[in-house]
């Protein structure tokens, strides 16, 4: 899991180096855990090599982490000479966290183990979340996941909450009243969830949480700096610089939804359209609804099947044009390794969208700029926001760099 700058001589795998100085016991323990999370199971000699710690230090740290049930020993690997080495890996049952994503069309609850794998999930779909119904559901489903752990419930370290900063934002586009919008924009969602549990609750903007999941368990393992784009009901984004999520002074870094798609005219009554208008799945929903088709097909396998396919491909053309404009604009300010694009829809639709974006990028005039950055598909998909939420408390407890995400 990437945390620091890559070695200049090696591949783009990022490492956290340990220290042999007395008094850094907890930090070094976390460095060892991070090495195992990044590289997988390793023999003690390999752990010493990648962390820079002495073999003696690794032996002591491994013994302590083993006592805490955070490690597991795997089958010995026999070499040509000497004693067989015994790889050490993370114990998936060593710790757990719950990630909760609250979105404009659905909510998700994920139970995630110490290795970052999803153990259980719950999903709730709706046209738009009703506060009086959703708040009790959050507590009910949270406890359902926790109760399912049985005696392992004591190893849950926290809850991560991922949601839009303003769930009631752009309410006119969604057909909501100002009162509905204000109700969501004024609620302390984190505080409400904290009242439901004795566990620590951490919050992240939904697209930032999705980016965290990609950074730590997806493309971010190999890409130090990238613009992250996520297509959901509304499009959103985040920015990773040197393997750290970059928020900016006001949290606007990567807030692509508000990017204007044209130049403003001083004598015009209307401001230029924003990216959210063309590159959101909400727009695809509207196209389908106007044709009398189920708009929720935008999120499932029907989206590229008849009779939805023709309208979906028209949306792809429009959305790709807006996204290509966004990427060119970002390239003029940020010298990125790549752009990573993911979505809360099918892999086929995402692939078709990305192919169209790549074609349009080459239609721009790149004079004075380096050619388009590589466009990579995200590897997490719809789980990204809830998974990123779950990773917040796990890494706050066990990662050497607890500031990797964002200051809340």
TORKOL-898544 format. One line per 8 residues: their letters; for each residue z, x, y negated of C-alpha. Coordinates in steps of 0.001 Angstrom, whole numbers, plus 500000, padded with zeros to 6 digits. Last residue first. Layout:
BEGIN
A = Z,X,Y; ...
END
This chain:
BEGIN
XXXXXXXX = 509097,488891,483763; 507909,492491,483829; 504817,492687,485975; 503684,493886,489368; 504061,497568,490131; 507404,497832,488357; 509378,498022,491613; 507900,501418,492459
XXXXXXXX = 509857,502659,495467; 509116,499397,497337; 511824,497718,499439; 513767,495070,497523; 511408,494377,494616; 508599,494818,497082; 509711,491975,499305; 510670,489822,496305
XXXXXXXX = 507169,490030,494775; 505224,490045,498063; 505921,486354,498587; 504220,485479,495296; 501191,487569,496212; 500947,485615,499449; 501172,482313,497561; 498394,483369,495180
XXXXXXXX = 496129,485036,497746; 496295,482384,500466; 492995,480818,499354; 491023,484003,499964; 492589,487327,500980; 489745,489852,501331; 488140,489742,497907; 484415,490376,497746
XXXXXXXX = 483354,493571,496013; 481040,493953,493010; 480273,497623,492341; 480321,498509,488634; 477065,497838,486782; 475196,500921,485508; 477077,503196,483061; 476693,501968,479520
XXXXXXXX = 474601,503110,476559; 471554,501236,477804; 472668,498653,480332; 470237,495916,479284; 471045,493002,481564; 468876,491743,484457; 470660,494015,486927; 473840,492023,486434
XXXXXXXX = 471933,488832,487265; 471122,489979,490792; 474720,491024,491468; 475998,487664,490186; 473628,485779,492519; 474821,487770,495522; 478442,487148,494517; 477930,483386,494332
XXXXXXXX = 476261,483262,497751; 479088,485294,499276; 481743,483089,497661; 480011,479961,498951; 479849,481411,502457; 483469,482608,502397; 484621,479071,501680; 486701,478038,498682
XXXXXXXX = 489825,479168,496861; 487940,482154,495485; 487651,485927,495370; 485871,488475,493178; 486699,492167,492926; 485037,494188,490159; 484809,497921,490746; 485845,501421,489695
XXXXXXXX = 486315,500326,486106; 485469,501926,482763; 486861,499179,480578; 485588,498049,477181; 481808,497637,477620; 482340,497011,481320; 484429,493931,480526; 481593,492371,478527
XXXXXXXX = 479114,493096,481332; 481506,491531,483844; 482024,488389,481763; 478281,487909,481196; 477753,488259,484966; 480457,485632,485494; 478743,483167,483159; 475360,483563,484863
XXXXXXXX = 476991,483345,488276; 478666,480057,487352; 475383,478440,486284; 473356,479560,489317; 476224,478806,491706; 476588,475313,490203; 472952,474568,490996; 473590,475873,494515
XXXXXXXX = 476515,473491,494909; 474405,470562,493743; 471743,471259,496363; 474342,471889,499084; 476383,468691,498742; 474025,466382,500676; 473674,468360,502871; 475838,471362,503743
XXXXXXXX = 476814,474229,501459; 480035,472612,500163; 480805,470862,503435; 482761,473902,504658; 485673,473309,502280; 486849,473651,498682; 483972,472124,496728; 483997,469325,499322
XXXXXXXX = 486927,468020,497273; 484362,466391,494955; 483458,463749,497559; 479944,462699,496565; 478912,459908,494182; 476417,462173,492448; 478568,462469,489317; 481506,463415,491544
XXXXXXXX = 479576,466341,492989; 478725,467807,489603; 482274,467192,488386; 483806,469011,491374; 481481,471955,490742; 482829,472144,487183; 486380,472084,488537; 485374,474972,490775
XXXXXXXX = 485432,477026,487609; 482707,479386,486369; 481012,477229,483743; 483691,475648,481560; 486359,478267,482262; 484079,480928,480809; 484553,479436,477350; 482063,477395,475368
XXXXXXXX = 481413,478489,471795; 483383,476676,469079; 482026,473378,467790; 481664,472317,464158; 479141,475077,463476; 478756,476590,460019; 480559,479853,460864; 478632,480337,464141
XXXXXXXX = 480550,481751,467115; 478643,484092,469438; 478278,482815,472992; 480105,482716,476336; 483624,482908,474926; 486247,484412,477295; 489163,481982,477648; 489122,481908,481448
XXXXXXXX = 488979,485715,481546; 492682,486337,481129; 492284,489860,482569; 494844,491345,480198; 496314,488447,478212; 499937,488937,479245; 501075,489211,475625; 501287,492997,475260
XXXXXXXX = 498956,493783,478172; 499494,492702,481756; 498251,495658,483784; 498787,495428,487546; 499191,498965,488771; 496822,500917,491031; 495551,503146,488211; 494570,500094,486163
XXXXXXXX = 494454,496633,487745; 493375,493678,485603; 493753,489974,486275; 491531,486925,486358; 491205,483187,486222; 488664,480469,486931; 489938,476886,486892; 490096,474655,489955
XXXXXXXX = 489879,477980,491759; 487662,481022,491304; 489528,484330,491152; 488269,487391,489282; 489952,490802,489528; 488841,493648,487275; 489364,496940,489039; 491123,500282,488929
XXXXXXXX = 492440,502269,491925; 490095,500820,494589; 490948,501816,498186; 494177,499951,498938; 493257,497524,496167; 490638,495945,498389; 493271,494082,500402; 496962,494197,501177
XXXXXXXX = 498607,495648,498085; 496049,495141,495348; 494571,491981,496845; 498002,490379,497158; 498920,491553,493653; 495662,490072,492329; 496590,486690,493748; 499980,486978,492044
XXXXXXXX = 498282,487813,488740; 495990,484817,489223; 498984,482529,489739; 501114,483897,486905; 504122,485502,488516; 507684,484278,489029; 510618,485682,490991; 513369,483635,492636
XXXXXXXX = 516533,485222,494040; 517919,483267,497010; 520724,480747,496551; 518167,477965,496644; 517169,474718,494952; 518511,475566,491482; 516241,478621,491438; 513238,476332,491951
XXXXXXXX = 514041,474409,488769; 514675,477618,486836; 511324,478992,487895; 509585,475764,486857; 511144,475724,483400; 509371,472558,482230; 507752,472318,478787; 504133,472911,479787
XXXXXXXX = 504379,470479,482688; 505669,467533,480643; 503395,468451,477739; 500288,468033,479863; 501347,464686,481223; 502204,463494,477708; 498870,464725,476329; 497164,462570,478914
XXXXXXXX = 495177,464087,481728; 491407,463877,482235; 491215,467366,483746; 489041,468698,480932; 491381,467068,478408; 494357,468776,480043; 493043,472268,479313; 496570,473562,479929
XXXXXXXX = 499120,471393,481741; 499949,474068,484270; 500570,476471,481412; 501489,479877,482826; 499573,478884,485940; 501704,479087,489096; 503017,481648,491575; 506648,481543,492731
XXXXXXXX = 508134,484280,494895; 511257,483495,496899; 513812,486018,498084; 515246,488449,500621; 515121,486385,503817; 516999,488341,506516; 519781,485752,506884; 517155,483236,507987
XXXXXXXX = 516641,485347,511105; 519295,483231,512886; 516941,480225,512860; 513684,481064,511116; 512484,477441,511115; 515330,476540,508758; 513792,478756,506078; 510361,477163,506376
XXXXXXXX = 511759,473630,506223; 514091,474645,503398; 511138,475622,501233; 509298,472458,502275; 512101,470194,501045; 512809,472173,497882; 509191,472171,496729; 508720,468556,497815
XXXXXXXX = 511611,467442,495564; 509851,469122,492591; 506418,467754,493506; 507153,464042,493386; 508840,463720,489990; 506596,466409,488506; 503335,464781,489602; 500820,467428,490569
XXXXXXXX = 497146,466617,489971; 494641,465105,492409; 496913,466115,495292; 496995,468389,498349; 500168,469746,499990; 500064,472784,502259; 502699,474309,504549; 502506,477750,506123
XXXXXXXX = 504212,479840,508775; 504365,483474,509878; 502023,485024,507299; 501855,488796,507754; 503129,491211,505103; 504768,493632,507551; 508228,492447,506513; 507384,488804,507260
XXXXXXXX = 505782,486143,505073; 506642,482420,505075; 503988,480697,502989; 504294,477493,500927; 501178,476099,499284; 500607,473542,496522; 497332,471786,495754; 494880,470620,493099
XXXXXXXX = 496338,471940,489832; 498204,474741,491531; 501772,475538,492566; 501876,478515,494905; 505105,479230,496753; 505738,482516,498562; 508701,482792,500926; 510137,486155,501876
XXXXXXXX = 511159,487828,505126; 512866,491012,506266; 513221,493228,509345; 511478,490763,511661; 508136,492545,511195; 509802,495845,512163; 507822,498471,510297; 506418,501294,512377
XXXXXXXX = 507530,504502,514068; 505207,506411,516378; 506871,508349,519219; 505350,511764,519844; 505014,513014,523420; 506832,516294,524146; 504880,519514,524184; 501212,520163,524857
XXXXXXXX = 497989,518133,525133; 499272,515051,523416; 501082,512002,524723; 501647,509069,522406; 504946,507322,523039; 504957,503491,522857; 506342,502121,519601; 509637,502438,517775
XXXXXXXX = 510628,499666,515414; 511894,499896,511865; 513767,497666,509410; 516606,496901,511812; 519220,498253,509348; 520286,500802,511960; 516638,501835,512272; 516461,502316,508527
XXXXXXXX = 519462,504656,508699; 518081,506624,511677; 514647,506898,510076; 516206,508254,506882; 518172,510922,508759; 515164,512071,510778; 512898,511986,507732; 515325,514188,505816
XXXXXXXX = 515352,516738,508663; 511552,516755,508816; 511466,517530,505112; 509986,515064,502621; 506502,515439,501162; 505766,511768,501841; 502457,512093,503708; 503476,515174,505733
XXXXXXXX = 507024,514042,506528; 505721,510707,507779; 503189,512562,509931; 505955,514669,511525; 508009,511546,512142; 505161,509885,514045; 503323,507178,512168; 502820,503411,512365
XXXXXXXX = 500635,501985,509616; 499266,504034,506728; 500227,501967,503685; 503194,500030,505032; 504486,503082,506886; 504232,505199,503746; 505937,502480,501723; 508843,502348,504156
XXXXXXXX = 509212,506121,503868; 509111,505948,500072; 511704,503177,500165; 514086,505372,502135; 513408,508173,499672; 514380,505944,496751; 517552,504852,498520; 518639,508424,499219
XXXXXXXX = 517793,509926,495858; 521222,511497,495302; 520417,514964,496728; 516957,516187,495785; 514435,516168,498653; 512009,514028,496701; 509407,511590,497971; 505785,511169,497021
XXXXXXXX = 504199,507740,496708; 500619,507778,497920; 497280,506233,497070; 494429,506251,499522; 491301,507003,497474; 490246,509822,499755; 491674,513331,499511; 491434,516362,497239
XXXXXXXX = 492491,514717,494010; 495340,512947,495739; 495400,509323,494655; 497557,508158,491789; 500526,505978,492586; 501447,502701,494285; 498844,501765,496828; 500000,500000,500000
END
